[in-house]
Amino acid sequence: MHRLTVSALAVALLGLCLASTASARRLVFWSNSVANKISYTAVIEGGRGADLPIDPSYVNDPYGTAIDSAAGKVYWLNRGGGGSIGQANLDGSGAGLLNTAGASFAAPSGLAIDPVAGRVYWGNSENGNGSIGFANLNGSGGGLLKPLGATVEPNGLTIDPANGRVYWTNLTAGKISSAKLDGSGAQDLDTSGAAVDGPEGVVVSAGRVYWANRTGDSIGYADINGGGGGTANLNQFVSKPIGLATDGGAVYWASSGFDRVEAGNFAACCAVPLEPGATQSGVAFPVILENPRAEEAVKVEGSHTPGTTLTCSPLRWAGDAIESFLYRAPQSISYQWLRNKTPIPGATGTTITASKVGKYACQITATNFAGINVGQNPYEFGVKATVGLKKVTYNRRKGTAMLRVAVTGMGRLDLYGTGVTNAQRKHAQGTARIVVRTSGKARIKLNHNGRARVKATISYTPEGGKAIVRRKAIVLKKKLRA
């Protein structure tokens, strides 16, 4: 398929690939061994990509890429200069070389990261001196794994933390191998039924191991424990692939024969080149970075009365699938409370005192280099005031009544009504006491007959809310002089 005819197909195909994560923003990174650059492009966004502005003294024949999304860093394997591991912030700043003392480089190829364990790994494929090198991300040096019992000429590898294993491809031997992360339990995978033809680059996804056949122009797979081998239906579009990355649906590889990064779908067919807006020169080992993705809804807990403390529960965010070279962990998380859909100034913690009535929402924003994701409780948490009338007591000497009103929160309490002297209490809170006195005809009747019936209206206006009205008929009595 000619590159100039694929634009419409690219949108349709990648839309299918990303159907399960339609709201995601996805970046694909790769190393350029010829151009000595680390580059990326945004998928579906018109080739909005760039070369990372990394100090060129730290990039020498890069041939492997990995990302620590939570730390906001990118790592790459340098084959030149005797071998090294470069590192920089994802905006290209702060570049340097990782301390690899205790490890070595012998025809190195491919890079994988385990951010939780704090290590990067690479393959040393030199025939007769094969090993897996590693370095600690904290700069304390590294070491070598020399697995026994399997073919060890690793030229592309991945870490599967769920199973505690490392998988690698062996280019010249035509084998896929694995071992525990301490190097023990090594074995060659049963790849019966699959093409294993000069493999270079491997991922683990959905119980399968996939690898790129650089010599065979294909992508092979087998079950993670061996057997069930086959070849993905992408062969005619793959030219000397180096490295793979996938989310289980969309898959990306570097077609070194075309010198471009391409995308396809394991479950469908066809492939399209990415239009990167960035350098593609000696492309190898693509990886995926997505903006964070929440795995649950935001929850707000507390009571529904003013003055309550509301708590916003932390969200669980989708973690990195490092075995598939899919990175999406948040680098930063922030909180913002809203009342009646309006942000509350300074309310940026996990809790808030809801002193006013209204509808509260907690908005959690997670950010990484790929973009942001905003989570908000789907049902706004209502804080409502209540008004309760308690027992009325009477003063027959004065002909008055004491009305006790229990309110939640703070606000203004007003008393008015037929036959009632207007009274007002501001900033009522808790239980307020209001004296009910007669006025007008009711006062005349009380003074003449010693008895008068009034209709009291109690209006409570909580802070930030509308008035709540209660009504009560009260019979006032007064002792008359003989």
Stockholm file with secondary structure:
# STOCKHOLM 1.0

chainA/1-482         MHRLTVSALAVALLGLCLASTASARRLVFWSNSVANKISYTAVIEGGRGADLPIDPSYVNDPYGTAIDSAAGKVYWLNRGGGGSIGQANLDGSGAGLLNTAGASFAAPSGLAIDPVAGRVYWGNSENGNGSIGFANLNGSGGGLLKPLGATVEPNGLTIDPANGRVYWTNLTAGKISSAKLDGSGAQDLDTSGAAVDGPEGVVVSAGRVYWANRTGDSIGYADINGGGGGTANLNQFVSKPIGLATDGGAVYWASSGFDRVEAGNFAACCAVPLEPGATQSGVAFPVILENPRAEEAVKVEGSHTPGTTLTCSPLRWAGDAIESFLYRAPQSISYQWLRNKTPIPGATGTTITASKVGKYACQITATNFAGINVGQNPYEFGVKATVGLKKVTYNRRKGTAMLRVAVTGMGRLDLYGTGVTNAQRKHAQGTARIVVRTSGKARIKLNHNGRARVKATISYTPEGGKAIVRRKAIVLKKKLRA
#=GR chainA/1-482 SS CCGGGCHHHHHHHHHHHTGGGTTCCEEEEEEETTTTEEEEEETTTTSCEEECCCCGGGCSSEEEEEEETTTTEEEEEECSTTCEEEEEETTSCSCEECCCTTCCCSSEEEEEEETTTTEEEEEECCTTSCEEEEEETTSSCEEEECCSSSCCCEEEEEEETTTTEEEEEETTTTEEEEEETTSCSCEECCCTTSCCSSEEEEEEETTEEEEEETTTTEEEEEETTSCCCEECTTGGGCSSEEEEEESSSEEEEEETTTTEEEEEETTSCCEEECCCSSCCSSEEEEEEEECCCBSSCCCEESCSSTTEEEEECCCCBCCCBGGGTEECCCSEEEEEEEETTEECTTCCSSEEEECSCEEEEEEEEEEETTEEEEEECSSCEEECCCEEECCCEEETTTTEEEEEEEEEEEEEEEEEEETBCCEEEEEEEEEEEEEECBCHHHHHHHHHHSEEEEEEEEEEEETTSCCEEEEEEEEEECCCCC
#=GC SS_cons         CCGGGCHHHHHHHHHHHTGGGTTCCEEEEEEETTTTEEEEEETTTTSCEEECCCCGGGCSSEEEEEEETTTTEEEEEECSTTCEEEEEETTSCSCEECCCTTCCCSSEEEEEEETTTTEEEEEECCTTSCEEEEEETTSSCEEEECCSSSCCCEEEEEEETTTTEEEEEETTTTEEEEEETTSCSCEECCCTTSCCSSEEEEEEETTEEEEEETTTTEEEEEETTSCCCEECTTGGGCSSEEEEEESSSEEEEEETTTTEEEEEETTSCCEEECCCSSCCSSEEEEEEEECCCBSSCCCEESCSSTTEEEEECCCCBCCCBGGGTEECCCSEEEEEEEETTEECTTCCSSEEEECSCEEEEEEEEEEETTEEEEEECSSCEEECCCEEECCCEEETTTTEEEEEEEEEEEEEEEEEEETBCCEEEEEEEEEEEEEECBCHHHHHHHHHHSEEEEEEEEEEEETTSCCEEEEEEEEEECCCCC
//
